[in-house]
Amino acid sequence: MKSLVWAFLERVLPRAASAVIMLGLAAFLTPEIVGVYALGILATTLYQAASDTAIRQIAVSAVVAESGQKFLRRYAWISTVAGMVFLSVSLVAIFAFTPTEVSGQVVFLIPLVTVPGLMAARVMAIARMQMAGKWRELATYQLIGTAASFAISVPVLLLTRSLLASSLQIVITELTFTLLTVKAARSLPAAQETREECSHPPLGKEFGHLAMYSVLAWFQSQTDRVLMGPVAGSTALGLFSVANSVARSGGDAVSTSTANVLRPELLTNRDLTPRQIGERADRVLAKAVLISAGATAVTLLGIDLVLRPILSSQWDYALATARIISLTIIPTLFSWSMTVVLVAAGRTKWAAPIKFLGIPMAVPIAVVAAHSLLWAGAFVVVREVVLLVLLIASSGGAYPGRSLRTGAALWLAMCAAVGASFWVFG
């Protein structure tokens, strides 16, 4: 349980910081300018999905072998260069295709170009620390990075009221976290590693499957916003981006932290039977689903008791939409965890086609958003549930049945809580 809590803190701190800065932007800037920031973050997270998210799935099993370490070092160089090129081109495209009155804000997003290199530089270090169970240290480093980023970005936000504050917050957090983790990993004893080579699928091939899966997962979750700008307008995109950030920041931290804890649990022994995989996953997810339900409840309370009094009335629609999107927190927990389960079961080839099905489901979300963000949020929830069911069906019996049943009951309770929040707060 301690590992899960520390892993959650390690993931939630940067997301909480980003959410706070996003709320700061909402307080000082118009939805149109927030929409420009959302486009920059879309480009950043797309590249992160194709690189960092995918490599983390196999880094723990790769770092124990010499060939795996060579693969990770080669990945770090390629990812750094490719990421800088991709984000530079993306920022130029955003500048070219956004309205003239807000396109000048794109220049404040230039610091984001450094993010891929910072993430790539720490992949091996984080894998070694996870193998050694250094969850508390990882959480501490994230706290230090978050504090450092706030110390700089908050004054910048108050002074400039521009997107520069949000860019600096992300870059400073990533830089500090990278420096601290790389330094800490160097102090780990050599005994933490082995030189045994793994007979399982080649790392390049497995990384390719996972990169495709992660990119498709990104498109599945982000295509609605990619389409929303052209279809529903930049104002709708800005409102929906704030709603999504408010609703999912805490829940996404639970999901990614749980997946991080699951990897050493499931991937250090690649000869487990499907039943053993499910049982091991249940030990982690039985606790994680309670944290996830708590994150949903805290999100709902925070929306109406904290955020609504702070933000102006132009954001009320976004906050109402955030209530509905919060219902994706529990399904997302299991979707992220099922990715690790599929890797452990050797069934990653089924994951990409399932995520691909989520991409066309984004079209009705974007179309509906032009008329009602509330219905768009409801479509997002439906999509997450449908895709989770398909991931479970493709696991070959390796799914964590006990925690899934608990999660289903808690999710229904959260649905009732969302309905009650609309009745009480309007």
NORWOBEL-V149229 format. One record per backbone hydrogen bond with DSSP energy under -1.0 kcal/mol. NH is the residue of the N-H (numbers start at 0). CO is the residue of the C=O. E is the energy in kcal/mol with one decimal. If there is no record, write none. Layout:
nh=(NH	NH)
co=(CO	CO)
e=(E	E)
//
This chain:
nh=(4	5	6	7	8	9	10	11	12	15	16	17	18	19	20	21	22	23	24	25	26	27	28	33	34	35	36	37	38	39	40	41	42	43	44	45	46	47	48	49	50	52	54	55	58	61	62	64	68	69	70	71	72	73	74	75	76	77	78	79	80	81	82	83	84	85	86	87	88	89	90	91	92	93	94	95	96	97	101	102	104	105	106	107	108	109	111	112	113	114	117	118	119	120	122	125	126	127	128	129	130	131	132	133	134	137	138	139	140	141	142	143	144	145	146	147	148	149	150	152	153	155	156	157	158	159	160	166	167	168	169	170	171	172	173	174	175	176	177	178	179	180	181	182	183	184	185	186	187	191	192	205	206	207	208	209	210	211	212	213	214	215	216	217	218	219	220	221	222	225	226	227	228	230	231	232	232	236	237	238	239	240	241	242	243	244	245	246	247	248	251	252	253	254	255	256	257	258	259	260	261	262	264	265	266	276	277	278	279	280	281	282	284	285	287	288	290	291	292	293	294	295	296	297	298	299	300	301	302	303	304	305	306	307	310	314	315	318	319	320	321	322	323	324	325	326	327	328	331	332	333	334	335	336	337	338	339	340	341	342	343	344	345	346	349	350	353	354	355	356	357	358	361	362	365	366	367	368	370	371	375	376	377	378	379	380	381	382	383	384	385	386	387	388	389	390	391	392	393	394	400	403	404	405	406	407	408	409	410	411	412	413	414	415	416	417	418	419	420	421	422	423	424	425)
co=(0	1	2	3	4	5	6	7	8	11	12	13	14	15	16	17	18	19	20	21	22	23	24	29	30	31	32	33	34	35	36	37	38	39	40	41	42	43	44	45	46	47	50	51	54	57	58	61	64	65	66	67	68	69	70	71	72	73	74	75	76	77	78	79	80	81	82	83	84	85	86	87	88	89	90	91	92	93	98	98	101	102	103	104	105	106	108	109	110	111	113	114	115	116	119	121	122	123	124	125	126	127	129	128	132	133	134	135	136	137	138	139	140	141	142	143	144	145	146	148	149	151	152	153	154	155	156	162	163	164	165	166	167	168	169	170	171	172	173	174	175	176	177	178	179	180	181	183	184	188	189	201	202	203	204	205	206	207	208	209	210	211	212	213	214	215	216	217	218	221	222	223	224	226	227	227	228	232	233	234	235	236	237	238	239	240	241	242	243	244	247	248	249	250	251	252	253	254	255	256	257	258	260	261	262	272	273	274	275	276	277	278	280	281	283	284	286	287	288	289	290	291	292	293	294	295	296	297	298	299	300	301	301	302	306	311	312	314	315	316	317	318	319	320	321	323	324	325	327	328	329	330	331	332	333	334	335	336	337	338	339	340	342	341	346	347	349	350	351	352	354	355	358	359	361	362	363	364	367	367	371	372	373	374	375	376	377	378	379	380	381	382	383	384	385	386	387	388	389	391	398	399	400	401	402	403	404	405	406	407	408	409	410	411	412	413	414	415	416	417	418	419	420	421)
e=(-2.4	-2.7	-2.6	-2.2	-2.3	-2.3	-1.5	-3.0	-1.8	-3.1	-2.3	-2.2	-2.5	-2.4	-2.4	-2.5	-2.3	-2.2	-2.6	-2.3	-1.8	-1.6	-3.5	-2.1	-1.9	-1.1	-1.8	-2.3	-1.7	-1.8	-2.3	-2.3	-2.0	-1.9	-3.0	-2.0	-1.9	-2.1	-2.2	-1.7	-1.1	-2.8	-2.8	-2.0	-1.5	-2.1	-2.4	-1.6	-2.1	-2.1	-2.0	-2.2	-2.3	-2.3	-2.4	-2.0	-1.4	-2.1	-3.1	-1.7	-1.9	-2.6	-2.3	-1.9	-2.1	-2.6	-2.5	-1.9	-2.3	-2.2	-2.4	-1.8	-2.2	-2.4	-2.3	-2.1	-1.9	-1.2	-1.6	-1.8	-1.8	-1.9	-1.1	-1.4	-2.1	-1.1	-1.9	-2.2	-1.7	-1.5	-1.7	-2.3	-2.4	-1.9	-1.1	-2.7	-2.1	-2.2	-2.1	-2.5	-2.3	-1.7	-1.2	-3.0	-1.4	-1.9	-2.4	-2.3	-2.4	-1.9	-2.1	-2.3	-2.5	-2.8	-2.6	-2.5	-2.3	-2.4	-2.2	-3.4	-1.7	-1.7	-2.7	-2.4	-2.3	-3.1	-1.8	-1.9	-2.6	-2.1	-1.7	-2.4	-2.8	-1.7	-2.4	-2.8	-2.4	-2.4	-2.3	-2.4	-2.2	-2.4	-2.4	-1.8	-2.3	-2.6	-1.4	-1.0	-1.2	-2.1	-1.9	-2.6	-3.1	-2.0	-2.1	-2.4	-3.0	-2.3	-2.4	-3.0	-2.7	-2.6	-2.5	-2.4	-2.9	-2.7	-2.0	-2.7	-2.3	-2.3	-2.9	-1.4	-1.2	-2.5	-2.8	-1.2	-1.2	-1.8	-2.6	-2.5	-2.8	-2.4	-2.0	-2.2	-2.7	-2.4	-2.7	-2.4	-2.1	-1.5	-3.2	-1.4	-1.7	-2.2	-2.7	-2.2	-2.3	-2.1	-2.0	-2.0	-2.3	-1.7	-1.1	-2.6	-3.3	-2.4	-2.3	-2.3	-2.6	-2.6	-2.1	-1.4	-2.9	-2.4	-2.1	-2.7	-1.6	-2.6	-2.2	-2.2	-2.4	-1.9	-2.2	-2.7	-2.2	-2.3	-2.3	-2.8	-2.1	-1.4	-2.5	-1.5	-2.8	-1.8	-2.7	-1.9	-1.6	-2.1	-2.3	-2.0	-2.1	-1.4	-1.0	-2.3	-1.7	-1.8	-2.3	-1.6	-2.6	-1.7	-1.5	-2.1	-2.6	-1.8	-2.5	-1.2	-1.1	-2.2	-2.7	-1.8	-2.6	-2.2	-1.1	-3.1	-1.5	-1.1	-1.1	-2.3	-2.4	-1.3	-1.1	-1.3	-2.0	-1.1	-2.2	-2.4	-2.8	-1.8	-2.0	-3.2	-1.6	-2.5	-1.9	-2.2	-1.7	-1.7	-2.1	-2.4	-2.0	-2.0	-2.5	-2.3	-1.8	-2.1	-1.7	-2.2	-2.4	-2.1	-1.3	-1.4	-1.4	-1.8	-2.0	-1.7	-2.8	-2.3	-1.8	-2.3	-2.6	-2.0	-1.7	-2.1	-2.1	-1.8	-1.8	-2.5	-2.1	-2.2	-2.0	-1.7	-1.6	-2.5	-2.8	-1.2)
//
